[in-house]
């Protein structure tokens, strides 16, 4: 595949390629930036505008903004093949949050995202936690190894009218 470079909107001294690489044009010599990995596996780079502190932006967003355009209202970036560090243009698209969830890595994750109060800890051993917002505060009701255990706890919390 041929690498094509485009300017990044809002950052005059940087370009992004259709292969998901970012370069700086600030000095005489172009420099490919080394991406950093966020906790959930997405790659980002720090871009400076007018000598301010660097702003860390996900590369997948830079690719879509530069090649497709700014996201429509309520849309987010989806990695079609579900690989979070694959930022090639042909692997990215703007979709609704619902479509992004439906393209998640497993039906188990899809079902947990749709069950109220049950969430997965991506950062910590992929355990499931039961958490509800009560009077404006997040209240934690336990951490579980399986989705079914967490779901049962969420049902129990609801039945006991704790909410």
N, C-alpha and C positions, 0 to 999 in steps of 0.2 A: 504494500500500500504506500502511496506517495504521501509524504508529510507536507501538510499545508499549514501555514502560520497566519493568524489573524490578530489584529489589535484587540486588547481587552477593554471593553467600555469602562470609562472612568479612571483608567490607569494608562496614561500615555506612554510610559516607558517600558511596557511589558507586552508580550505576545503569548498566545497559547496555540498549540497545534491540534489537529484533528486526531492525533495519537495520544493526547493527554499530557503533553510536556509543556512546561512554562519557561520562558526565557526573559531575561532582563536586557534592555537596550540602553541602559543608563551610561555605560562607559563606551570607549572606542570598540571594545571587544564584546560581542554578545556572550551571555553566560546563561547556561541552562540551570535553573533553580532546582535544588534538591528538595523534594517534597517531604513533609512530616506526616506521620500516621497518627490520626486521632484515635481515641479509645475504642470507638466502634468500628475501626478499620478503614475509614475514609481518608484519602490523601488531601492535604492542604498545603498552601504556600503562603508566605508572608509578603504582601505587596505594600510598598510605600507610595503615598501620594503627597506631594509637596512637603517632603522632609518630616512628615508626621510619623508617629509610631506605626510599625507595620500592622496591617490588617490581615488576619489569617482567614483565607477564603478557600472553601472546598474546590478542588480542581474540576470536579464534574460540573459544578455550576458555572465555572469560568468557560469551559468548553461549550456548553449549551448557550450561554449568554452571547458568546462571540460568534458562533456559527449559526445559531437558530434565532436568537433574539431573547429579550427579557421574558421571564416567565409570566404567563397570563395569571390573573388574580386566582388565588387558591390552588395553584399548580405547584408541584415539586418534582425534583429530579428522580428518575428511576433508572437503575442499572438493569438492563434487560436480562443479562445473563446472571444476575444476582451476585456478581463478584464486585465487592465494594472498592477495590483498587484498580479496576479495569475502566479507565476513563477515556476510552476511544469514542469518538463521535458516533460511530455506528452502533455503540452499545448503550447510548443515552437517549432519553426522551423526557419531555414534560408530561406529567400525568397527574390525575387527582390523587389525593391521599388514599382513597379507597382502592384505586387501581394499583397503587404502589404496594399496599398491604397484600392485595391478591397475588402480586408477583413476588411475595416474600419466599424465603428459602424452604419452607415446609408447611404442610397443612396444619401441623401442630401449632406452629407459630401463628398462623392465620387465625386459628380458633381461639387462642389465648388473647389475641389482640381484640377480639370481639366479645370476650367475656368480661363484664364489668368487675373491676377490682383486682383482676389477676394480671400480673406483669412478669416479664422475664428479666433477670439481671444479666445483661450481656457481659458486663464487666467482671462479674464474680461467679465463676463456675456454672453459669447458666442455670442457676436455681430460680424457682418461681416464688414471687412474693405476693402477699395479699395486702392491698393498700386502698383505702378509701379517703376521700376528702370530706371532712366533717367540720362544719363551722369555719370553713376557709383554711383548714390545716390538714395536711396529709397525715393520716394515722395508719401505722403499720400493724398488721395482725399476724405476722409470722412469715417464715421462709420455708419452702418445701422443695423436695427433690423432684417431684412429679407434678405435672399440670393437674391431674385428677385430684391430688391431695389439696392443692391450692384452691381448686374450684369448690371442693367440698367445704373448705374453711370459709370461702366467700359466701356460699349459700347459708352456712351456719350464722355468720355475722348478720346477714340480711334477715334471717328468721328470728334472731334474738332482738330485732329492732334496735340494734346499736346505731344504725344510721339515722 
